Amino acid sequence: MVAKKFLVHYQGSNFDVDYETEDGFEVFKFQLFSLSAVPPDQQKIFGGADDRIVSDDSDLMAISDKLRLVSIQDGNPQLDSEIVRSDEELARMLQAEEEALMFQQFTATGDNRQFEQRVRPYVDQVLLYEDPHRQEAARNTVPVEKLEEKALVALAKEGNLKPSKSKLDHAFLLQLLFWFKQTFKWVNSPPCEACGSETANQGMGVASSSETAYGASRVELYRCNICPRITRFPRYNDPIKLLETKKGRCGEWANCFSLYCRSFGYETRLILDFTDHVWTECYSMFLGRWMHLDPCEGIYDTPLLYEKGWNKKLSYTIAIARDGVHDVTKRYTRKWHEVLSRRNITTETAASSTLTNITRECRKNLTSVISALEERDRKEVEELDKNLHSQDDDSLSLPGRLSGDKEWRALRSEIGSDSLSSSSCPVRKCIDEHVSSIYNAFSPLISRLTEFSSKNKALEGLHFVRGVLVDLKKSPFKTRRVVIDSNLKDAKFFIRELWPSFNLMLDALSLKSNLEANEKVEICVADEPVRTSMALPVVFHALDDVLYNIKHCNELSKSSLSWPLLKLNRICCGSVLASGEELPFGIATSAFDGTRLSKWEEPNGSKGCWLIYKAMGVQAYELCSYELMSANDAPERDPKDWVIEGSDDGGSSWRVLDEQTSQMFHNRFQRKTYTVKLQGFFANVFRFRFLTVRDGQATSRFQIGSIDLYASSNSNVNQKSLS
């Protein structure tokens, strides 16, 4: 390690930073975050005589020791120019665009009928989404309350317990996308209707009257590989039929999903890509702009997916809505000059004129809102032109196509990678106080069970507790309620023997109890319902671990309470920064949310990765132990060797707290507890350096199901100020 001292100036203050330069630039930015409160993803650092920006690949030993820190949120005009390419590069691109336009004049036909014929049929298609009967049919197939609950939980995990309507609508739309991805089925070739065996394509057939009634002008025929049966695959265009079949390819997926979006009141566009793909856009009031949604892939707000991930050679990308059609190709490319060279169906002027005329027709009966629509159109054009020449985020690796048969995707050259990852992660806040509360609540409950000295009795009691929680989970989330009849045998034992030790668990789950006149006990929501929704998965997974440990312990006694999950003083509510993460379901804070449903995944972490945890405020803790839990799958990605370090100066220097080598997780969701070797050291920042995984030859990835940090019993009393 090579140490260097930096003097960093920020808003009139100077910070002395002693830094091990080999730790890398991201760790340096996290250290500045601990000193200045400017998150790494909002930092711009300048240094040297020419005040040049310090980038991720800068040599920290070579740069000036006097640096200037600027926050993006400060609105510094110098930073606005950074999202735009250099003047020289931009000039080259503009020249290339001009040449492409000149070339287009010679290659494009003056007849724009072909262009219009590609767009016109979809204008009638999107009007089907306005039919009240179709909308009602779509809403009736959606588990609305469940998706609303998931949306609220997702927002609560970001610390937003009382979201605005626009934020909640945005979150619900994303849950609708994820639900649709799980519900609709992709069809490569349909299984045999007679025996279910695989089939082979036999060409096209003639649509029957019942099929054409739902817009199936094309019918694919497939012969069974086992029996002589021919299976028909009508390509339905009426989304009401797709609500029934729930299957198809990208055309059916986008068609049906767009109906769902309109059914819940979202302004919706069907996006036609002339290079053979279809997806959806919705207007997000929260974002104040149109948002890309691909139901086939379950990916949202990632418009460069096709050009950068799938390697598509885009030409025309047209948005079709009830109130007009628009050329939105610029949203989906950063290679406009290359795209222009492929736009040879007609001239730019003719294409624009065609779309303007169609839009005028669509709006002829919308006179009261035309001015608002035109203003939104104007803002969108400005946005597209501005973003067209913005710099790519090179840290984001976009995946190739995931929907469809692998051979079919390979023929289309759309395989790409299989990862939507980020190697430049933001600092994320852990919203996990409820996890610590639930873990703490197990201690009195299990202590009481050990007094019976009977494993069977303890298991019966915990199974009864689990049944009560299951009934609560099944009830409507806004009005969760369960009634326990105290006259039942199991209930009598629970209320008489366990009830006093269960009250802490009720508080942790944001529940309350009431004793009714008929000797029945009611348990119901005590606070914001979303708090209970967020906590229930945690308690179920923790309870399953406790049940497992009781079943496998030799003797049930207080001395056996060294099990995982039965420790107090879990550290919570800190901030996390990682070397990389998988978006959107493998982010770093997933390691601290207490559930088996998530994990932190580092796409490039098999040969080494790191995670930094900064305690809330200036609190410092003596770390006494920590627990790791293996993730749901892929044992080859499990951590094998690692070092955990602590810092009492915001990350300027580190002390090794514990080292582990050749560790092995034999089961999925297995928890392992480690005692910290270095005691007596108080820190407010902890760093895990995971050095190797179980099988680095078989994977490039690292993953961990959960990380729990436990402070000594003295930490809450002797919190050391770092101010």
Disulfide bonds with the S-S distance in Angstrom:
none
